[in-house]
Amino acid sequence: MISDILNLVKKHEIWRERECINLISSENVMSNQVRSLLSSKLAQRYTAPDHFYMGTRFIDEIEEYGEKIAKRLFQAKIADLRPLSGHIADLIFLASFAKKGDTLMCVSADDGGYPGIWKKGLPKLLGIKIEAFPFSKDKMNIQLEAATEIIEQLRPNIIILGASLFLFPHPVQKITKAARAIGAHLGYDGSHVMGLIAGGQFQSPLREGAPALFGSTHKSFFGPQGGIMLADKDYGTVMKEKIHPSIVDNAHWNRIASLTLALAEMRKFGETYAKQVIRNAYALARALSDHKLPVVGSTLGFTKSHQILMDFGGYKQGRKIAELLERGNIIVDCGIRLGTSEITRLGMKENEMEQIAELLKQIVIDKKGPDQVRLDTKKLAEEFQDPEYCFSL
Ligand SMILES: Cc1ncc(COP(=O)(O)O)c(C=O)c1O
């Protein structure tokens, strides 16, 4: 029945979008204008790079305009907005530069690397071997010296920096140098930190020497769900060739128009937004830690990104806590990673981070019934409904 699907969407929107505090670090909210472009009639049109389909004159302009803003924002020579997601952006990079039997070095999924480029993910699909960066749990980062030695010894063909658990910037400059010395191709998967990079507040992989930066457009970057590729001339040219017709045939122009507007928002508001995201992450981590919640990295200053890690001793324990929190309308993953992108976009600041920490404490430490806490969560969430850091049209 038609009413079934409409009802389910409505129920979701009331619960998750109105009454919950959403702390999933892969998520964000779009401005109303960016979201409304997703339902534009561009969604029903076809294009092809050789202009096989006619009637695309305005779509062609959208593509050119979007790429122009992306290149300026990230200081890239080449940009492409067609990748359908961060995962597909990874595929585009790997398919462009790795061949069967090659070795990929990246952060292991056990250390917070992206599972999609680990054992069961794209390397398996493409017949690529994997090697993990040596990783320091104390520093929550790649061990630079050991990594450069291993790169020299093992001579991987392809190296990807970036991760899913990403608290501190990676040593891009030095790893890039080591990669170049052995002729390995290097890329930076910025899926999680793309909004912080755009706002100039995390690191600038391209300026630090990485020839390619790619990833999602909807985690710390507040665009529609999708992917982006940014690169120097050589890498960008190869990757553009690979995108069509191997990996993306018809591009999704409603999403690309929507992403273009989000890129424009980022150019104008990205710096203030990204600064506040990181300030909020620190404030939330500090407050949680003061409440004796097990926040990782106190000696490191907890985080320099949108993420916070709480270690309850593994996935099973994490899941139990995450389920309790969900009953209190606080939405997290089972990691437990917390993210501050969405709540920042909705206008929350340090003061609200203390309130959120208090809600978590009541559920996890004080063992107050989540059903009791839910009303307070709802009240706080309802005060912050409208995205900020966007144009008032
Ligand atoms: C580092 C990293 N790369 C890629 C992806 C995949 O992104 P998407 O969900 O846009 O496909 C993720 C997903 O969380 C990720 O953490």
The ligand as an ORCA input file, in Angstrom:
! r2SCAN-3c Opt
* xyz 0 1
  C      37.430      5.739      5.071
  C      36.168      5.373      4.348
  N      36.197      5.285      3.013
  C      35.099      4.986      2.298
  C      33.896      4.765      2.926
  C      32.688      4.446      2.097
  O      31.932      5.574      1.966
  P      30.459      5.548      1.356
  O      29.575      5.158      2.460
  O      30.266      6.956      0.871
  O      30.475      4.562      0.232
  C      33.820      4.821      4.307
  C      32.524      4.540      4.958
  O      32.251      4.759      6.076
  C      34.982      5.148      5.045
  O      34.950      5.225      6.383
*
